[in-house]
Amino acid sequence: MITIEIMKSKNQYYITYERDSKKGFIAHAPSIPGCVVYGKTLKEAYYNIQSAIRECLEIINDYNKKPPIESITPDRIKRFSFVKI
């Protein structure tokens, strides 16, 4: 799993990437329920998740709800470690 954060105006969301069985990538914004996309390449998945986050936030705004607040800060991301098994 690859972890990256992206900026969306004043909000910042943590993104996870996973390889799928077709050698593509699944991108997910855990703090935004249902915000999951696919890309044939990591770059495509990155652009797709950016668009999906914008669309999810627009829908949330349309229903007069507050946007989700990310609970993972960039400082915490730096503390994550990866384990090779």
N, CA, C and O of each residue as an XYZ file, in Angstrom:
340
protein
N       0.843     -1.166      0.000
C       0.000      0.000      0.000
C       0.890      1.232      0.000
O       1.881      1.285      0.728
N       0.546      2.207     -0.802
C       1.279      3.456     -0.891
C       0.436      4.531     -0.221
O      -0.784      4.534     -0.384
N       1.040      5.433      0.520
C       0.282      6.504      1.148
C       0.780      7.851      0.666
O       1.985      8.087      0.574
N      -0.156      8.730      0.361
C       0.159     10.069     -0.123
C      -0.934     10.993      0.368
O      -2.070     10.561      0.566
N      -0.611     12.251      0.564
C      -1.654     13.201      0.891
C      -1.816     14.180     -0.266
O      -0.854     14.436     -0.990
N      -3.015     14.733     -0.454
C      -3.239     15.737     -1.482
C      -3.908     16.939     -0.853
O      -4.523     16.831      0.208
N      -3.792     18.069     -1.493
C      -4.411     19.288     -1.003
C      -5.698     19.548     -1.790
O      -5.731     19.378     -3.008
N      -6.723     19.946     -1.107
C      -7.979     20.368     -1.721
C      -8.351     21.667     -1.048
O      -8.836     21.660      0.084
N      -8.135     22.780     -1.719
C      -8.305     24.124     -1.173
C      -7.718     24.176      0.227
O      -6.519     23.946      0.387
N      -8.517     24.469      1.247
C      -7.956     24.532      2.594
C      -8.042     23.197      3.325
O      -7.583     23.086      4.462
N      -8.618     22.192      2.695
C      -8.717     20.869      3.308
C      -7.634     19.959      2.749
O      -7.259     20.065      1.582
N      -7.151     19.091      3.569
C      -6.126     18.147      3.156
C      -6.629     16.756      3.495
O      -7.104     16.519      4.605
N      -6.528     15.830      2.542
C      -7.033     14.479      2.750
C      -5.942     13.449      2.503
O      -5.170     13.547      1.550
N      -5.901     12.473      3.376
C      -4.974     11.354      3.311
C      -5.505     10.352      2.293
O      -6.693     10.029      2.299
N      -4.643      9.866      1.432
C      -5.040      8.944      0.364
C      -4.231      7.649      0.487
O      -3.036      7.678      0.781
N      -4.892      6.526      0.260
C      -4.173      5.255      0.200
C      -4.297      4.702     -1.215
O      -5.301      4.921     -1.894
N      -3.282      3.996     -1.642
C      -3.271      3.349     -2.956
C      -2.954      1.872     -2.760
O      -2.115      1.503     -1.938
N      -3.629      1.051     -3.519
C      -3.362     -0.390     -3.506
C      -3.310     -0.892     -4.938
O      -4.036     -0.403     -5.803
N      -2.457     -1.859     -5.181
C      -2.444     -2.509     -6.502
C      -3.571     -3.515     -6.533
O      -3.868     -4.167     -5.532
N      -4.192     -3.635     -7.684
C      -5.242     -4.642     -7.814
C      -4.735     -5.784     -8.687
O      -3.603     -5.752     -9.169
N      -5.581     -6.792     -8.885
C      -5.165     -7.986     -9.621
C      -4.919     -7.706    -11.109
O      -4.270     -8.505    -11.784
N      -5.420     -6.599    -11.619
C      -5.225     -6.243    -13.032
C      -3.996     -5.358    -13.223
O      -3.789     -4.816    -14.309
N      -3.183     -5.208    -12.184
C      -1.967     -4.393    -12.200
C      -2.260     -2.890    -12.221
O      -1.372     -2.092    -12.520
N      -3.472     -2.511    -11.912
C      -3.825     -1.101    -11.788
C      -3.769     -0.690    -10.329
O      -3.240     -1.417     -9.489
N      -4.317      0.478    -10.034
C      -4.295      1.009     -8.680
C      -5.684      1.440     -8.224
O      -6.447      2.034     -8.986
N      -5.996      1.134     -6.986
C      -7.226      1.577     -6.348
C      -6.827      2.669     -5.367
O      -5.974      2.456     -4.507
N      -7.446      3.838     -5.498
C      -7.169      4.957     -4.601
C      -8.392      5.186     -3.728
O      -9.528      5.092     -4.193
N      -8.148      5.487     -2.455
C      -9.228      5.614     -1.479
C      -8.932      6.772     -0.537
O      -7.806      6.929     -0.064
N      -9.953      7.582     -0.268
C      -9.844      8.648      0.730
C     -10.611      8.169      1.959
O     -11.828      8.341      2.018
N      -9.933      7.570      2.945
C     -10.616      6.953      4.083
C     -11.549      7.874      4.866
O     -12.548      7.407      5.413
N     -11.251      9.156      4.929
C     -12.107     10.052      5.715
C     -13.381     10.452      4.971
O     -14.271     11.072      5.554
N     -13.472     10.099      3.679
C     -14.670     10.405      2.890
C     -15.297      9.071      2.476
O     -14.843      8.452      1.514
N     -16.325      8.625      3.183
C     -16.938      7.328      2.884
C     -17.363      7.211      1.416
O     -18.013      8.104      0.872
N     -16.989      6.110      0.799
C     -17.371      5.839     -0.582
C     -16.505      6.496     -1.631
O     -16.765      6.341     -2.824
N     -15.485      7.223     -1.224
C     -14.612      7.921     -2.175
C     -13.471      6.979     -2.573
O     -12.390      6.999     -1.985
N     -13.747      6.155     -3.588
C     -12.807      5.135     -4.059
C     -12.794      5.184     -5.583
O     -13.853      5.263     -6.206
N     -11.612      5.137     -6.189
C     -11.488      5.166     -7.646
C     -10.454      4.146     -8.103
O      -9.747      3.542     -7.297
N     -10.387      3.971     -9.419
C      -9.431      3.058    -10.045
C      -8.635      3.829    -11.085
O      -9.151      4.761    -11.701
N      -7.397      3.449    -11.278
C      -6.575      3.993    -12.350
C      -5.647      2.918    -12.872
O      -5.153      2.091    -12.105
N      -5.404      2.924    -14.182
C      -4.482      1.944    -14.762
C      -3.047      2.188    -14.295
O      -2.246      1.259    -14.191
N      -2.739      3.458    -14.015
C      -1.417      3.819    -13.499
C      -1.606      4.575    -12.186
O      -2.710      5.014    -11.863
N      -0.526      4.718    -11.441
C      -0.588      5.473    -10.192
C      -0.970      6.924    -10.468
O      -1.749      7.519     -9.724
N      -0.424      7.485    -11.529
C      -0.728      8.871    -11.899
C      -2.213      9.025    -12.231
O      -2.847      9.990    -11.803
N      -2.765      8.086    -12.986
C      -4.188      8.138    -13.326
C      -5.052      8.009    -12.074
O      -6.048      8.718    -11.933
N      -4.679      7.116    -11.170
C      -5.425      6.950     -9.915
C      -5.364      8.241     -9.094
O      -6.352      8.627     -8.469
N      -4.213      8.902     -9.097
C      -4.048     10.163     -8.369
C      -5.002     11.228     -8.916
O      -5.709     11.883     -8.150
N      -5.021     11.399    -10.224
C      -5.925     12.396    -10.823
C      -7.389     12.018    -10.621
O      -8.234     12.885    -10.401
N      -7.686     10.724    -10.694
C      -9.069     10.276    -10.490
C      -9.536     10.531     -9.057
O     -10.682     10.928     -8.843
N      -8.661     10.308     -8.076
C      -9.074     10.527     -6.683
C      -9.234     12.012     -6.403
O     -10.099     12.399     -5.618
N      -8.414     12.852     -7.030
C      -8.608     14.296     -6.875
C     -10.001     14.703     -7.355
O     -10.707     15.445     -6.672
N     -10.386     14.217     -8.524
C     -11.711     14.530     -9.071
C     -12.819     13.978     -8.185
O     -13.824     14.644     -7.938
N     -12.620     12.754     -7.711
C     -13.637     12.121     -6.863
C     -13.819     12.889     -5.553
O     -14.942     13.060     -5.081
N     -12.720     13.348     -4.974
C     -12.812     14.123     -3.726
C     -13.592     15.407     -3.978
O     -14.475     15.764     -3.198
N     -13.268     16.100     -5.066
C     -14.008     17.336     -5.391
C     -15.497     17.055     -5.540
O     -16.329     17.786     -5.002
N     -15.835     15.989     -6.276
C     -17.239     15.646     -6.495
C     -17.929     15.259     -5.193
O     -19.061     15.674     -4.948
N     -17.265     14.471     -4.358
C     -17.852     14.083     -3.071
C     -18.101     15.317     -2.204
O     -19.148     15.428     -1.566
N     -17.142     16.239     -2.183
C     -17.307     17.448     -1.382
C     -18.426     18.334     -1.922
O     -19.130     18.983     -1.148
N     -18.596     18.366     -3.247
C     -19.709     19.124     -3.835
C     -21.049     18.533     -3.411
O     -21.972     19.271     -3.065
N     -21.160     17.216     -3.437
C     -22.404     16.553     -3.026
C     -22.671     16.799     -1.549
O     -23.801     17.096     -1.161
N     -21.643     16.679     -0.730
C     -21.792     16.942      0.705
C     -22.282     18.380      0.914
O     -23.166     18.628      1.734
N     -21.703     19.318      0.171
C     -22.106     20.723      0.257
C     -23.550     20.916     -0.208
O     -24.295     21.695      0.388
N     -23.949     20.206     -1.275
C     -25.323     20.309     -1.783
C     -26.348     19.926     -0.726
O     -27.463     20.448     -0.717
N     -25.971     19.015      0.162
C     -26.878     18.582      1.235
C     -26.664     19.385      2.522
O     -27.123     18.995      3.595
N     -25.958     20.514      2.394
C     -25.710     21.411      3.525
C     -25.037     20.717      4.710
O     -25.297     21.042      5.868
N     -24.181     19.770      4.398
C     -23.408     19.078      5.438
C     -22.006     19.668      5.480
O     -21.541     20.255      4.503
N     -21.348     19.512      6.599
C     -19.964     19.966      6.721
C     -19.042     18.937      6.076
O     -19.281     17.734      6.179
N     -17.987     19.411      5.408
C     -17.046     18.452      4.813
C     -16.327     17.664      5.902
O     -16.112     18.179      6.999
N     -15.955     16.424      5.610
C     -15.233     15.630      6.598
C     -13.890     16.260      6.935
O     -13.237     16.860      6.080
N     -13.494     16.119      8.171
C     -12.206     16.624      8.617
C     -11.257     15.436      8.717
O     -11.556     14.427      9.356
N     -10.123     15.583      8.078
C      -9.127     14.517      8.103
C      -8.530     14.411      9.497
O      -8.138     15.412     10.096
N      -8.466     13.188     10.003
C      -7.922     12.969     11.344
C      -6.424     12.661     11.325
O      -5.768     12.686     12.366
N      -5.893     12.373     10.147
C      -4.472     12.063     10.018
C      -3.741     13.317      9.535
O      -4.059     13.849      8.471
N      -2.780     13.783     10.300
C      -2.027     14.979      9.934
C      -0.757     14.592      9.181
O      -0.282     13.463      9.307
N      -0.204     15.525      8.396
C       1.052     15.226      7.698
C       2.168     14.781      8.648
O       2.998     13.948      8.285
N       2.186     15.335      9.857
C       3.202     14.907     10.827
C       3.036     13.444     11.201
O       4.020     12.724     11.366
N       1.787     13.004     11.334
C       1.547     11.587     11.664
C       1.929     10.681     10.512
O       2.422      9.575     10.734
N       1.711     11.132      9.281
C       2.072     10.318      8.117
C       3.569     10.044      8.119
O       3.999      8.938      7.792
N       4.360     11.038      8.483
C       5.816     10.871      8.519
C       6.227      9.805      9.533
O       7.296      9.207      9.407
N       5.384      9.569     10.534
C       5.711      8.586     11.574
C       5.318      7.163     11.196
O       5.753      6.208     11.840
N       4.489      7.013     10.142
C       4.106      5.663      9.725
C       5.341      4.915      9.248
O       6.250      5.502      8.660
N       5.361      3.658      9.499
C       6.464      2.858      8.979
C       5.897      1.699      8.180
O       4.759      1.274      8.379
N       6.710      1.207      7.286
C       6.309      0.080      6.457
C       7.076     -1.145      6.915
O       8.245     -1.063      7.289
N       6.405     -2.270      6.880
C       7.010     -3.528      7.311
C       7.066     -4.459      6.112
O       6.047     -4.706      5.466
N       8.218     -4.962      5.820
C       8.378     -5.918      4.726
C       8.213     -7.309      5.292
O       8.912     -7.679      6.236
N       7.305     -8.084      4.738
C       7.029     -9.429      5.237
C       7.409    -10.446      4.181
O       7.257    -11.648      4.398
